[in-house]
Amino acid sequence: MTQAKDKPAKPKKPKKTGGKTSEAVNKTTAKPHPSRMASVENPQEPQLPPPPKSLYEDFDALSEYLTDISGRSQEVIREFFDRNADMRRYTGELPSDPLNVGEAFQEMMKGLSMDPGTVMQRQFNLYGDYAKLMATMSQRMAGESVKPAISPTPGDKRFAHPAWNENHMLDFIKQSYLIFARWLETTIDQVDFDDEHEKKKAEFFTRQFIDAFSPSNFAMLNPEVVEATIESKGENLLKGLKNLLEDIDRGHGELAIRQADLDFFKLGENVATTPGKVVFQNEIFQLIQYSPTTDEVAKTPMLIVPPWINKFYILDLQPKNSFISWLVSQGRTVFVMSWVNPSPELKDKTFEDYIKQGLFEALDAVEKATGEKRADTIGYCIGGTMLSTALALMARKGDDRVNSATFFTAQADFKESGDLLLFVDDEQLDAIEKQMDAAGGVLEGRAMATTFNMLRSNDLIWSFVIDNYLKGKDPARFDLLFWNSDATRMPKKVHLFYLREFYQHNRLAKGEMIIDGEALDLGEVDIPIFMQAGETDHIAPHNSVYRTARLFASKGNDKVQYMLAGSGHIAGVVNHPDKHKYHHSTNVELPGSLDEWKAKAEKAPGSWWPYWIDWLNHVSPGKVPARTPGDGKLEPIEDAPGSYVKVKA
């Protein structure tokens, strides 16, 4: 702070305090500002503490901390490369662009170059917006109260710190960024593309570029990082560097951002703890049967088919939010498929193998364990896509082992499946195939996880870059993020079939898919169907799920119901009734459009689970004494959650 310009006081002799010089009075200082002194008229009035310095005012201290940390950082980096001298042999070379910012920039510039005339015209809009910003900032600097030229969208957490508004420099940087970001997005939107896919691709990567270059991602512009640096005397940056190097080491040379504390959670100890036994296994899955908690259970057992892109315990994180535990408490005999984390030995497994050796053998095992020939089923995400395909095949072959099917955010019609369609053109699929060949015939789990994270890059990438590497925070102990980090591999043929046949060509929805020599038609499936979708789902958009429901009902199946839950791909599914969160909308009819369905839908607060269990009890009645794993023809192999789920990618 600027000191008062009064004449300096004459130095006094230092006072002795216990034989020691009092440091507080052993300095020559300017007279304090009157507001900081006790009143002359009232010498008993307590002295006011000096006002705190503003965030960016103590540059001397900040510079000192950064200089110190810079030297210590060099030692940390040197030690890291001494320990990892062979790092380059993992990937051929160290990645220079681990967050794919370069690719985003290239795609954005490619889009802008498609229509230079529009870009030039739009430049005048940009100049006008910046002129407005300069005018408002000049007024503000003059002490006037003015409305900002642009404000962040509601819910944008990047600029929540008060300094983004209070500090003139930060406010100007923030508004400059927002103006340019808006200009880029609207310009790409107005550019004339010959190909709609290329336009969507340019729009997506433009958003990635915009997110990457947010001022909040730069240490000295982020007030939260500056605060942490001053408070910790720069230790946050040193700890952040160590976190970064640990993540590179864990990724064998590639950046593997930790979203959660990977050492805190232990499968079977504090996540995936619902009691049960593995009662069957083959080379691609284990089957878990859970122990009952009621004296009676439903006659028809329940088989859950989770995605093999992720691990099944998203449905069994902890007792307070476990869908599996809740379903067991509702009097259901619950079986879950736990897919193997495939190594290159399984590279030749096909999508048809996952149906026959996976789902069909699971149904056989459920019958042996319970004596029941039919099962209710749940398919989650890609597990639901496979279940849909299998049901169409079973309808063709007269196989009636499935009594009902419930789908959690699952698609069979991929025409409107959102931004993931941008990753399935021939060029990118060829690149994925080469990547899998280089890895021995499997897709490393981190690759698919990165793709999903890019769909919400501010929340799932950049927020962790800031927290882990700039603030130096320890990863959170958050069960959902731990699960999200526990990626799995995928066999080459299974994954390429999924991407090409479903996403790229949409063959099942078109009636063009051939499995086991049969042309499949979802309209031939004539069992009760319940389709859950999430309002803000960015992986399986709710309009896409609605199209799938309409496919099942296309030939007169009046037992198809669609339900829309609040939230997205995970929270829209995993929403325990005790949490009293979100809402759900229901309408037993399936009109021609989703808008018509919404117009007549009834919205209710809270979880949709109780509504669904009422539906299930209606289509799957009957009670029998509770079944314990091992009661039937299958002997328990090991305790749940089994060994397959514990294999790390």
Secondary structure, DSSP 8 states (H G I E B T S, - for coil): -----S---------EETTEE-GGGSS------GGGS--SS-TTS---------TTT-HHHHHHHHHHHHHHHHHHHHHHHHHTTTTHHHHSS--S-TT-HHHHHHHHHHHHTT-HHHHHHHHHHHHHHHHHHHHHHHHHHTT-----S----TT-GGG-STHHHHSHHHHHHHHHHHHHHHHHHHHHHHS--S-HHHHHHHHHHHHHHHHHT-GGGSGGG-HHHHHHHHHHTTHHHHHHHHHHHHHHHHTTTS-----S-TTT--BTTTBS---EEEEEE-SSEEEEEE---SSEEESS-EEEE--SSS-GGGG-S-TTT-HHHHHHHTT--EEEEEE----GGGTT--HHHIIIIIIIHHHHHHHHHH--S-EEEEEETHHHHHHHHHHHHHHHHT---EEEEEEES--S--TT-GGGGGG-SHHHHHHHHHHHHHTTSEE-HHHHHHHHHHTTHIIIIIHHIIIIIIS-------HHHHHHH----EEHHHHHHIIIIIIIT-HHHHT--EETTEE--GGG--S-EEEEEETT-SSS-HHHHHHHHHHHTTTS-TTEEEEEESS-TTTTT---GGG--SEEEEES---SSHHHHHHH-EEEES-SHHHHHHHHHHHS--EEE---TTSSS----EETT-SGGG---
